[in-house]
Amino acid sequence: MRDLAAGDHLDRYLLTDVLARTAMATVFKGHDTRAGAPVCLKVPLLERESDLVFHERFKREERITERLDHESIVRALPAPDKSRMYMVMEYVDGRSLRSLLEAGALPREQALFIARQLVEALVYLHGQGIVHRDVKPENLLVRPDGRIKLLDFGIALDRSARRLTWSKLSGTIGTPDYMAPEQITGRRGDERSDLYAAGVVIYEMLTGALPYPDVAPHTLLRLKVSEEPRPLTFHVPDLDPALDAVVGKAIARAARDRYPSAVAFLAALERPEAPVRAARPAARRSFTAGLVTAAVLAALAGLTWMSARARPAEPERPLGPAAGQP
């Protein structure tokens, strides 16, 4: 028995193209021979199927995806009588947001249109008790009409599910550029961590840059838990101060300084106002320097993550919805 390839059949599906391949699974574009429609299939590698931890994680992702029904979130499709482990989802004719950002910042109106859709999706997710925990440009598909699809719930937290330990299910807990400081220091992260990641994505769309310098990973992790992010106006001096304030609040280093909910973040995005507020307290610390260093070293030892700066080439064709790591 071998891993599947394009041209193979998997139950009622003909696998037509490989959309992405990771160390965990292969993502195919497929054709549903009964429905006569394109689909996307996420198929674990054979060596992973026998891993009990991976099996539970993959099943959790499938259960979460099947529960969700929102226009900006990829939808799972029913696949009864499966002969092996795999997941079937709608096929999305679009490009990853990462591919759009390769050319730099997006036009302001396009960026804000995507931003509002992303935060609306988080309003829905959080209302369902789901925390995504890996919001990033690679996990957002943008269709030709500008509408988006959020995908990849491989490390999502389901508050309604039986509690399982962090270490058993999440060797990968995020991508450094988009991880909130509390995740770096070993905490599980909550809804405010999703708001932080969404804020970083919006920051990148508006500026073509990231809130922290392009430095070595261990230095980035240290900066994120000890230093305030650079304002958007650092990169785009003529940016609307109100918009700078809105995004700046979302990516505040301390979770308590961010929006209390996705609903509040969405309201701020729709009607940005420049609040009268004190400058960001660069000297404020929630940890001593020694504790920060220890936390970062522990995070580096315990994390398995994908660097956003080492991205695979973008296929020159539409992508299916599950291009991220399961």
NORPEHU-V626010 format. One line per field, one symbol per residue. ss: DSSP state (a for helix, b for strand, c for the rest). A space follows every 50 residues. Layout:
ss->???
//
This chain:
ss->ccccccccbbccbbbbbbbbbcccbbbbbbbbccccbbbbbbbbcaaaac caaaaaaaaaaaaaaaacccccbccbccccccccccbbbbcccbbbaaaa accccccaaaaaaaaaaaaaaaaaaaaccbbcccccaaabbbbccccbbb ccccccbbcccccccaaaaccccccaaaccaaaaccccccaaaaaaaaaa aaaaaaacccccccccaaaaaaaaaacccccaaaccccccaaaaaaaaaa ccccaaaccccaaaaaaaaaccccccccccccccccccaaaaaaaaaaaa aaccccccccccccccccbccccccc
//
